[in-house]
Every structure is written in structure tokens, then in C-alpha cells.
Amino acid sequence: MDYVFVNEYADGLRIVGVDDGPRGIQFVGDRGSLMIHVHGGKLETAPEQLLDMDGLADGPLGRTESHHRNFLDCVKSREEPFATAEIGHRTATICHLNNIAMRLGRPIEFDPETETIPSDPEAQAWLMPEMRDGYQLS
């Protein structure tokens, strides 16, 4: 295993990421687990009987077989894509933060209100690369 990361949120939620096993997101609770695979959106549960819960197989968590196809279809239809800009931003943010922490070899504390790492200037510098002249954001 090359990495393990733990993201702890203010409300006590913990998200643990590891690089072994299938790619996706797994929810673990006191009655079992639910896994949604990244590629194809396949849904697995343990025990299997969890799939029999009302509406679970229909995807109350939301799934799409292809984010790329969904995005292109929504460009044409002008409908909201499965993964909205906000969802994409939040997903990318947590990935960037984990990469920064792994690169620095230490935990970091992110302020979601200001979207900064205020107590760590070195980590903060990784949030936004230096822009070349003529390509600054305003």
C-alpha cells in the first residue's frame, strides 16, 4: 500500500482513502457496507440483502455509468449534469488537499470558508501555482 489518508470534518465525519482494492466510494455503517464503483457505477453491498432496501437499487445516492457521456449529453441538452460544477469543485478540492498533505508528508488543516490553509504557508503555496504574466485570475 502506497498511501492512506484520513479526512476529518467538523461534524465528526471521517473519510478514509487507501490505494488498494477497487476504485470507488464505500460507505460503512453498523448494518453493513455499500460500495459504488467509479467506473460503471456498479453498486455492491455487504450483506447483499441491503440491496433490497426500498429505493437503494434505483440509486438514491445517485450514479451514472459515464460522467464523460453525461457531461457531453448535458452540453447538448442544457440540463444539469449528474456531477454539477459545485460537486466537481468539492471533489477536486479534497483530492488536491490530500495530494498536498502527501507531498509535504504531514497533516494540513483546511478552512472551507476561506478555502485556505491559514496556519501553513508552505501548504498554502501549493493551493494556487504561480501564474505566468498575462494569465492572472482577478
Buried (B, 14 or more C-beta within 10 A) or exposed (E): EEEEBEBEEEEEEEEEEEEEEEEBEBEEEEEEEBBBBEEEBEBBBEEEEBEEEEEBEEEEEEBBEEBEEBBEBBEEEEEEBBBEEEEEEEEEBBEEBBEBBEEEEEEBEBEEEEEBBEEBEEBBEBBEEEEEEEEEEE
